Amino acid sequence: MVNSNGKFTDRAIPEPTLRRLPIYQNYLKKLMEKGVEFTSCTQLSEALKFLPIQIRKDLAFTGIIGKPKVGYEVKELLETIENFLGWNNTNEAFLVGVGNLGTALMSYQGFKTCGLEIIAAFDINPDKVGTEINGKKVLDIGKLGNLIKRMKILIGIITVPGDFAQKVADIMIENGIKAIWNFAPVRINVPEGVIVQHENIASSFTVLSKKLQKSLSRE
């Protein structure tokens, strides 16, 4: 990671912190739109319902230091968080699997706020190959490997059925993909050095359902 002074830090970043930083970023953008110049951990706490000490610890990972009695300059804090997360540079990605979920991800405009751009999709279905989603082409899966190499794409998104996920991942990795966002309902195996983020929608709903059940049992 790189801090606000452009220096590398080897401090391990807790995943909960990484998940909260985009929440701060989104709220700071709203403050910018309102013309607010300064904010503090206390103000952020009141708006976002996180403990002030937790916010202070999270922001400390970015390297920024608040000013006594003033807090943080909103513009500086926003830029520091975006630089820390790498959102100041667009990360181009390829998506494989143009079903309902893949189509939804291709159409989602919110990725632009975090610097992600899905520049093309791939599928095996001839009825989908050659079509466009959100202005981006759907290409034949057979072109995937070559285009990853030629365009030096580092991020792959998998939205295929579970039976095909590992094969798609293997093609991606063989041709240079270094990070995979996996939405298939299976866990994929990757060699050391390749990052995988598994998103299991069914598991997430199970957690939500269980929390709802527990909440209702208290009534």
C-alpha positions as CSV (number, residue, x, y, z in Angstrom):
1,M,0.0,0.0,0.0
2,V,1.0,3.6,-0.5
3,N,0.3,6.3,2.0
4,S,-0.6,10.0,1.3
5,N,3.1,10.9,1.2
6,G,3.8,8.4,-1.6
7,K,5.7,6.1,0.7
8,F,5.1,2.3,0.8
9,T,3.9,0.8,4.1
10,D,4.0,-2.9,5.0
11,R,1.3,-2.6,7.6
12,A,-1.4,-5.3,7.2
13,I,-4.7,-3.7,6.4
14,P,-7.7,-5.4,8.2
15,E,-10.4,-6.3,5.8
16,P,-13.1,-4.5,7.8
17,T,-11.1,-1.3,7.4
18,L,-10.9,-1.9,3.6
19,R,-14.7,-2.3,3.6
20,R,-15.3,0.9,5.5
21,L,-13.0,3.2,3.6
22,P,-15.3,3.2,0.5
23,I,-18.1,4.2,2.8
24,Y,-16.1,7.2,4.0
25,Q,-15.2,8.0,0.4
26,N,-18.8,8.1,-0.7
27,Y,-19.9,10.3,2.2
28,L,-16.9,12.7,1.6
29,K,-18.0,13.1,-2.0
30,K,-21.4,14.2,-0.7
31,L,-19.8,16.7,1.6
32,M,-17.7,18.1,-1.3
33,E,-20.9,18.6,-3.3
34,K,-22.4,20.6,-0.4
35,G,-19.3,22.8,-0.2
36,V,-18.2,21.5,3.2
37,E,-14.5,22.1,3.7
38,F,-13.7,20.3,6.9
39,T,-14.9,17.3,8.8
40,S,-13.9,15.3,11.9
41,C,-14.1,11.8,13.2
42,T,-16.9,12.8,15.5
43,Q,-18.9,14.3,12.6
44,L,-18.3,11.2,10.5
45,S,-19.3,9.0,13.4
46,E,-22.6,10.8,13.8
47,A,-23.4,10.5,10.0
48,L,-22.2,7.0,9.5
49,K,-22.8,5.3,12.9
50,F,-19.2,4.1,13.4
51,L,-17.3,4.7,16.6
52,P,-15.0,7.8,16.3
53,I,-12.0,5.8,17.5
54,Q,-12.6,3.2,14.8
55,I,-12.8,5.9,12.1
56,R,-9.6,7.4,13.4
57,K,-7.8,4.1,13.2
58,D,-9.1,3.4,9.7
59,L,-8.0,6.8,8.4
60,A,-4.6,6.3,10.1
61,F,-3.8,3.5,7.6
62,T,-4.0,6.0,4.8
63,G,-1.2,8.0,6.3
64,I,-3.3,11.2,6.7
65,I,-3.1,13.2,10.0
66,G,-5.9,15.4,11.2
67,K,-5.4,18.9,12.3
68,P,-6.1,19.9,16.0
69,K,-9.5,21.6,16.5
70,V,-10.2,21.4,12.7
71,G,-10.1,17.8,11.8
72,Y,-9.6,16.9,8.2
73,E,-9.9,18.9,5.0
74,V,-12.6,17.1,3.1
75,K,-10.9,17.4,-0.3
76,E,-7.5,16.2,1.0
77,L,-9.1,13.3,2.9
78,L,-11.1,12.2,-0.1
79,E,-8.1,12.3,-2.4
80,T,-6.0,10.5,0.2
81,I,-8.5,7.6,0.6
82,E,-8.9,7.3,-3.2
83,N,-5.1,7.2,-3.7
84,F,-4.7,4.7,-0.9
85,L,-7.4,2.4,-2.5
86,G,-5.9,2.8,-5.9
87,W,-9.1,4.4,-7.2
88,N,-7.3,7.3,-8.9
89,N,-6.4,4.9,-11.7
90,T,-9.0,3.0,-13.6
91,N,-8.6,-0.8,-13.3
92,E,-9.7,-2.5,-16.5
93,A,-11.3,-5.9,-16.3
94,F,-12.7,-8.7,-18.4
95,L,-16.0,-10.4,-17.5
96,V,-16.8,-14.0,-18.5
97,G,-20.4,-15.2,-18.4
98,V,-23.1,-13.0,-19.8
99,G,-26.1,-14.4,-17.9
100,N,-28.4,-12.3,-15.7
101,L,-25.7,-11.6,-13.1
102,G,-23.0,-10.9,-15.7
103,T,-25.3,-8.6,-17.6
104,A,-26.3,-6.7,-14.4
105,L,-22.6,-6.2,-13.5
106,M,-21.8,-4.9,-17.0
107,S,-24.7,-2.4,-16.7
108,Y,-23.8,-1.2,-13.2
109,Q,-22.6,2.4,-13.3
110,G,-21.3,2.5,-9.7
111,F,-18.1,0.7,-10.6
112,K,-16.8,3.9,-12.1
113,T,-16.7,5.5,-8.7
114,C,-14.1,3.0,-7.5
115,G,-12.0,3.1,-10.7
116,L,-13.2,-0.3,-12.2
117,E,-14.1,-0.5,-15.8
118,I,-15.3,-3.7,-17.4
119,I,-14.1,-3.2,-21.0
120,A,-15.4,-6.4,-22.5
121,A,-17.4,-9.5,-21.8
122,F,-17.0,-13.1,-23.0
123,D,-19.4,-15.9,-23.5
124,I,-19.8,-19.3,-25.2
125,N,-23.4,-18.7,-26.4
126,P,-23.4,-17.7,-30.1
127,D,-26.7,-15.8,-29.5
128,K,-24.9,-13.5,-27.1
129,V,-21.5,-13.2,-28.9
130,G,-21.5,-10.0,-31.0
131,T,-24.1,-8.2,-28.9
132,E,-23.4,-5.1,-26.8
133,I,-24.2,-4.5,-23.1
134,N,-23.8,-0.9,-21.9
135,G,-21.8,-0.1,-25.0
136,K,-19.3,-2.9,-24.4
137,K,-18.9,-5.9,-26.8
138,V,-19.6,-9.5,-25.9
139,L,-16.9,-11.6,-27.5
140,D,-16.4,-15.3,-28.1
141,I,-14.7,-17.0,-25.1
142,G,-12.1,-18.3,-27.5
143,K,-10.6,-14.8,-27.7
144,L,-10.2,-14.4,-24.0
145,G,-6.6,-15.6,-23.5
146,N,-5.1,-13.7,-26.4
147,L,-6.8,-10.4,-25.5
148,I,-5.7,-10.7,-21.9
149,K,-2.1,-10.9,-23.1
150,R,-2.4,-8.2,-25.8
151,M,-4.2,-5.7,-23.5
152,K,-2.3,-6.7,-20.4
153,I,-5.6,-7.1,-18.4
154,L,-5.0,-8.0,-14.7
155,I,-8.5,-8.3,-13.3
156,G,-11.0,-11.0,-14.3
157,I,-14.6,-11.3,-13.2
158,I,-16.3,-14.8,-13.3
159,T,-20.1,-15.1,-13.5
160,V,-20.4,-18.5,-15.2
161,P,-22.1,-21.6,-13.7
162,G,-20.1,-23.4,-11.1
163,D,-19.1,-26.3,-13.4
164,F,-17.2,-23.9,-15.7
165,A,-15.6,-21.6,-13.1
166,Q,-12.3,-23.4,-12.6
167,K,-11.7,-23.8,-16.4
168,V,-12.3,-20.1,-16.9
169,A,-10.1,-19.2,-14.0
170,D,-7.3,-21.4,-15.4
171,I,-7.5,-19.6,-18.8
172,M,-7.4,-16.2,-17.1
173,I,-4.4,-17.1,-14.9
174,E,-2.4,-18.8,-17.8
175,N,-2.6,-15.5,-19.7
176,G,-1.8,-13.0,-17.0
177,I,-4.7,-12.3,-14.8
178,K,-3.6,-11.5,-11.3
179,A,-6.9,-10.9,-9.5
180,I,-10.2,-12.7,-9.9
181,W,-13.6,-11.6,-8.6
182,N,-15.5,-14.8,-8.5
183,F,-19.3,-14.8,-8.5
184,A,-19.6,-18.5,-9.4
185,P,-21.2,-20.6,-6.6
186,V,-17.9,-22.6,-6.1
187,R,-14.5,-21.8,-4.8
188,I,-11.7,-21.8,-7.4
189,N,-8.1,-22.9,-6.9
190,V,-5.4,-20.5,-7.9
191,P,-1.6,-20.5,-7.6
192,E,0.3,-18.4,-5.1
193,G,0.4,-14.8,-6.2
194,V,-3.1,-14.7,-7.7
195,I,-5.8,-12.9,-5.6
196,V,-9.3,-14.2,-5.4
197,Q,-12.4,-12.5,-4.0
198,H,-15.2,-15.0,-3.7
199,E,-18.8,-13.6,-3.7
200,N,-21.3,-16.2,-2.7
201,I,-24.7,-14.6,-3.0
202,A,-26.5,-17.6,-1.5
203,S,-24.3,-17.6,1.6
204,S,-24.9,-13.9,2.0
205,F,-28.6,-14.4,1.9
206,T,-28.3,-17.3,4.4
207,V,-26.6,-14.9,6.9
208,L,-29.3,-12.3,6.3
209,S,-32.0,-14.8,6.7
210,K,-30.5,-16.1,10.0
211,K,-30.2,-12.6,11.4
212,L,-33.8,-11.9,10.5
213,Q,-34.9,-15.1,12.2
214,K,-33.0,-14.2,15.3
215,S,-34.4,-10.7,15.3
216,L,-38.0,-11.9,15.0
217,S,-37.5,-14.4,17.8
218,R,-36.8,-11.5,20.2
219,E,-40.2,-9.8,19.4
